[in-house]
Amino acid sequence: MSWDAYVTNLTANGALEYAAIIGLDGNIWASNLGVAVLPSYQADVPDEKNPDVSTKVAYDEKAAFVHALTHNGESGNKAGVRINNQKYYSVQFDAESKTWYLKKNKGGACVAWANTVAVFASFSQTINAENGAPQNASDCNKRVIDMAKYLADAGY
């Protein structure tokens, strides 16, 4: 199976918004994010004292993702955790079980990893799956964790 087929499997039936297979070095192996690499850009970061004012901060998604996986979900950047220029908030990071749960506006994401690869997927509560129900955390978490376990068992 090609790496793209794994992404297709994760997003089957419209259950997930985005999915990616990402090496633990931050290189994308396959995704439906619309990007071939995790990008670098200027991110708007609200001022802590005055949230109506923001400043631009250099952000490297690849470096922040790799840093977060080895630093309890902390990106090491003022702009926080961003994937595909989407801001996420870390809900729970568990290095022992190799899972990371994230929240975003009207949705969230899950990351689970094996020895050499991480599986990322996001959901949006504003998008309905083919069964008519909104995308949700439960489906996202199960699909991501099952895929990461499968890849770990396959030696990845």
C-alpha positions in Angstrom: 0.0 0.0 0.0 1.3 3.5 -0.9 1.5 6.1 1.8 -1.2 8.0 0.1 -3.5 5.0 0.6 -3.0 5.3 4.4 -4.2 8.9 4.3 -7.2 7.9 2.1 -8.0 5.1 4.6 -7.9 7.6 7.5 -10.2 10.1 5.8 -12.6 7.4 4.4 -16.3 8.3 4.5 -15.6 11.9 5.3 -14.9 11.0 8.9 -11.8 13.3 9.2 -11.0 16.7 7.8 -7.2 16.3 7.2 -4.7 13.6 7.7 -1.0 13.1 7.2 1.7 10.6 7.7 4.8 12.5 9.0 8.2 11.2 9.7 9.5 11.9 13.2 12.0 14.2 11.4 9.1 16.4 10.3 9.0 15.3 6.7 5.6 14.6 5.2 5.4 11.1 3.7 1.8 11.6 2.6 -1.1 14.0 3.3 -4.2 15.6 2.1 -3.2 19.0 3.7 -2.4 20.5 0.3 1.3 20.9 1.1 4.3 18.6 0.5 6.3 20.0 3.4 5.3 21.5 6.8 5.8 25.2 5.9 7.5 28.2 7.5 5.7 31.6 7.6 4.9 34.6 9.7 2.2 33.9 12.3 0.0 36.5 14.0 0.4 36.2 17.8 -2.0 38.3 20.0 -0.4 40.4 22.7 -0.9 38.9 26.2 -2.0 42.2 27.7 -4.0 43.5 24.7 -5.4 40.6 22.6 -6.6 43.1 20.0 -3.0 43.8 19.1 -0.9 41.2 17.5 2.7 40.8 16.3 4.2 38.7 13.5 6.3 35.8 14.7 8.5 33.6 12.4 7.1 30.1 12.6 8.5 26.8 11.2 5.9 24.1 11.4 8.4 21.3 10.7 10.7 22.4 13.6 7.8 23.1 15.9 6.2 19.7 15.3 9.5 17.8 15.9 10.1 19.9 19.0 6.6 19.3 20.4 6.9 15.5 20.0 10.0 15.5 22.2 8.9 18.2 24.6 5.5 17.2 25.9 3.5 18.9 23.2 5.3 22.3 23.6 6.2 23.8 20.2 9.0 26.0 21.5 7.5 29.0 19.7 5.4 31.9 20.9 2.8 31.1 18.2 2.0 27.8 19.9 1.1 24.6 18.0 0.2 25.1 14.3 -0.3 22.5 11.6 -1.2 23.7 8.1 -1.3 27.2 9.5 -4.2 26.1 11.8 -3.8 27.0 15.5 -4.2 24.1 17.9 -4.2 23.9 21.7 -2.6 21.0 23.4 -5.2 19.1 25.6 -3.2 16.0 26.6 0.2 14.8 25.7 1.2 11.3 26.8 4.8 10.3 25.8 4.3 6.8 27.3 1.3 5.9 25.1 2.7 8.1 22.3 -0.5 10.1 21.9 -1.2 13.8 21.7 -4.7 15.3 21.7 -5.3 18.8 20.4 -8.2 21.3 20.3 -9.0 24.0 17.7 -11.9 26.2 17.1 -14.9 23.9 16.4 -12.8 20.8 16.2 -9.5 19.2 17.1 -6.8 16.7 16.2 -5.0 13.6 17.3 -1.3 12.6 16.8 0.0 9.2 17.6 3.4 7.9 16.7 5.5 4.8 16.4 9.3 4.4 16.1 9.9 6.5 12.9 6.5 8.0 11.9 3.6 10.0 13.3 0.0 9.9 12.2 -1.9 13.2 12.3 -5.6 13.8 11.7 -8.0 16.6 12.4 -11.7 16.9 12.6 -14.2 19.8 12.3 -17.5 19.7 14.0 -18.9 21.9 11.2 -18.3 19.1 8.6 -20.6 16.0 8.5 -19.2 12.6 7.6 -21.1 10.5 5.0 -23.3 9.1 7.8 -24.6 12.5 8.4 -23.1 12.9 11.9 -20.5 15.7 12.5 -16.9 14.7 12.5 -15.8 14.1 16.1 -12.9 13.4 18.4 -13.8 9.8 19.1 -13.6 8.8 15.4 -10.4 10.8 15.0 -8.6 9.4 18.0 -9.5 5.8 17.1 -8.5 6.0 13.5 -5.2 7.7 14.3 -4.2 5.4 17.2 -5.2 2.3 15.2 -3.1 3.5 12.2 -0.1 4.3 14.4 -0.3 0.9 16.1 -0.5 -0.8 12.7 2.5 1.1 11.5 4.5 0.3 14.7 3.7 -3.4 14.3 4.9 -3.2 10.7 8.2 -1.8 11.9 7.7 1.9 11.4 
